[in-house]
Amino acid sequence: MKIGISLPVREMQNDLNAIRDFAQAAEDLGFSHLRVPDQVFRTNSGHLHEPMMLLSYIAAITSKIELVPSVIVLPARQTILFAKQAVQLDILSGGRVRLGIGVGGSREEYVALGQDFHTRGRRCSEQLQVLKSLWKGEESRFEGNFDQIQGGSLNPPILGESIPIWIGGAGVPSQPVIDRIGQFADGWFVLCSPDQFAEVKSGIDHAAARFGRDPAEIGMEAGVAVVGARENEWKDRVRGWTDMGLTHLCLRTLGGGLSVSEHIPRMSAVAQELPLDS
């Protein structure tokens, strides 16, 4: 199982030295990936940097760790522009990008960005088709309900065959989200409880089979806080998710009231108790 960690951006704010040190320490400790949240324009969102821009900075100061914006509220963004940004981050990082995608739940953010909140699910499914087409680097033509492409291509193209797409939703995803994961996703972010996991996974497995895909090829990532109210439970929770067969975990030092200087020591202490690759 791959174990990554969330970048505590709300706590570190504009302290780029702290952000740099945390990212580099996570890489040096052997964490597999670094996750960064996405909110563009919301009331009381807290101090958040735009994730694609922030990860471009981190790409330049790291060399191995996977970069995971999670989750990008894709239907609130222009499809082709985001496709280009993803290609650029893929190139700047040497192919270390895994995209987290979701539809979000903030009506005000959609209104501010000039997009329709009510069609976000259908638009997201269409956008995923457009992204996969554009990333091939070939002449693209697409006639959809939301995007129309009459030729042209992204140049330069991505480095590999595709950029992995992981989908996040509610704790217990709705059927359209389950279908979207089954049809398009390389993985999904587990936000349900361990008691709900088997039922949610079964739904996704059945959806994947309906679309002619092997459910075993779809990864799963849960989050575990190592600070705060559940700090004493984190090792048991890691073991529990491991026993359930998850492919990925993401640990969090954020949200527990740590000062900026306390995040790296806490991360380092946790890393000593984990089977991380160096």
Stockholm file with secondary structure:
# STOCKHOLM 1.0

chainA/1-278         MKIGISLPVREMQNDLNAIRDFAQAAEDLGFSHLRVPDQVFRTNSGHLHEPMMLLSYIAAITSKIELVPSVIVLPARQTILFAKQAVQLDILSGGRVRLGIGVGGSREEYVALGQDFHTRGRRCSEQLQVLKSLWKGEESRFEGNFDQIQGGSLNPPILGESIPIWIGGAGVPSQPVIDRIGQFADGWFVLCSPDQFAEVKSGIDHAAARFGRDPAEIGMEAGVAVVGARENEWKDRVRGWTDMGLTHLCLRTLGGGLSVSEHIPRMSAVAQELPLDS
#=GR chainA/1-278 SS CEEEEECCHHHHTTCHHHHHHHHHHHHHHTCSEEEECCCSSCTTCCSCCCHHHHHHHHHHHCSSSEEEETTEEGGGSCHHHHHHHHHHHHHHTTSCBCEEEECCSCHHHHHHTTCCGGGHHHHHHHHHHHHHHHTTCSCCEEECSSCEEESCCCSSCCSSSCCCEEECCCSSCCHHHHHHHHHHCSEEEECSCHHHHHHHHHHHHHHHHHTTCCGGGSEEEEEEESSGGGGGGHHHHHHHHHHTTCSEEEEECTTSCCCGGGHHHHHHHHHTTSCCCC
#=GC SS_cons         CEEEEECCHHHHTTCHHHHHHHHHHHHHHTCSEEEECCCSSCTTCCSCCCHHHHHHHHHHHCSSSEEEETTEEGGGSCHHHHHHHHHHHHHHTTSCBCEEEECCSCHHHHHHTTCCGGGHHHHHHHHHHHHHHHTTCSCCEEECSSCEEESCCCSSCCSSSCCCEEECCCSSCCHHHHHHHHHHCSEEEECSCHHHHHHHHHHHHHHHHHTTCCGGGSEEEEEEESSGGGGGGHHHHHHHHHHTTCSEEEEECTTSCCCGGGHHHHHHHHHTTSCCCC
//
